[in-house]
Amino acid sequence: MNTMTMAEARAHDRKRWLWPMGFGIIIIVAALALTGWLTGQTWLIFAGPIVVYGVVPVLDLLIGKDSTNPPERVLDILEDDPFYRYSTYIYVVVQLILFVAVCAIIGTQDLTFWQWLGFVSTIGMLSGVSINTAHELGHKNTAIESWLAKIALAPVAYGHFYTEHNRGHHKNVATPHDPASARMGEPFWRFLVRTAGGSARSALDIEKTRMARKNRSFWSVHNEVLQSWGMTVVLWGALMLAFGIELLPFLVLQALIGASLLEAVNYAEHYGLLRKKLDNGRYERCQPEHSWNNDHIVTNIFLFHLQRHSDHHAHPTRRYQSLRHFDEAPQLPTGYAGMIVLAYFPPLWYRVMDKRVVAHYDGDLRRANLQPGKRERLLAKYPPPATSADASA
């Protein structure tokens, strides 16, 4: 019988008091941007990309990793601790307030082009990071967290992610059928187009099937994709009514930036990894080796342990504080923030990551998820190891 108290269980979470930095960092970024606008230091308005692309990767390298796991006996107690849920709830509220505040500035103030660009890039970064909070909330089986997930997705107009990720990606991950699983040899910019369109189509197909199964029209108010997109229409419409139609380019561009940030993370999470197809035509169960992981502390705090991705796929409803490190899971060389920067430059990405995919499959890329048009070229560059049959031929 487990008689451990909540206080004793909390002592096993070494990062407990760091988790509020999930929303604390967006407050800091917003404060820097507003300070830049008020003081005329325009470069500070670009705090979003500066922090995401520069500060966080450097801090990851300087501060290092934490690969410790909470003991199995405390997981259920940590799961029940409301402290962790409140950190995600507060994040959504803070993000929405900041989003509306910046929209008010964009719509009512006379900004230079560089000030406007600074705000759109910073809010785009924060909108992209907020998709991760929506991801954490969207996996939970409570009404409040489901609705908060959709609210968090509304500013970035990516509400279909709620449906496709839960019912599509988790089913098809690390297979050629998943638009969110990158193939080895596939440049990020091509992946971005494929996953953006493929994820939206997948979400619509999923909801069309679900509505038909429940004998409801696709246009039903119960269609969760339409619910989520409808929230974006209402939010954006209200903001343009309040602050002017001139706000539309800002809304669209920040959404594109935010969505591309999410997809850069998706690109890193499963690049080149493939589940084995079984004799019955199905794919093997998702295992730790089918997700890239990382334990750099700063990005893990920033993204609510998203980098412990293998455990997330094994236990999708498990809350972030309980996610575990697996020694057997493939590891990225740095945190997601640093990997995003690499993804933007395909030659650098291939140089860093392709050899890791090769090593993961013991030199046999026939077991990897390869870009179809580059399959033969990759197999020629990295020839599979000779088998005993080959050697005797």
ABEGO torsion letter per residue (X at the ends): XBABBAAAAAAABAAAAAAAAAAAAAAAAAAAAAAAAAAGBAAAAAAAAAAAAAAAAAAAAAAEBBABBBBAAAAAAAAABAAAAAAAAAAAAAAAAAAAAAAAAAAABBBBAAAAAAAAAAAAAAAAAAAAAAAAAAABABAAAAAAAAAAAAAAGAAAAAAAAAAAAAAABGBAABAABBBBGBBAAAAAAAAAAAAAAAAAAAAAAAAAAAGBBAABAABAAAAAAAAAAAAAAAAAAAAEAAAAAAAAAAAAAAAAAAAAAAAAAABGBBBBBBAAGBBBBBBAAABBBBABAAAAAAAGGAABAAAAAABAABBAAABBBBAABBBBABBAAAAAAAAABAAAAAAAAAAAAAAAAGGBAAABBBBAAAAAAAAAABBBBBBAAAAAX
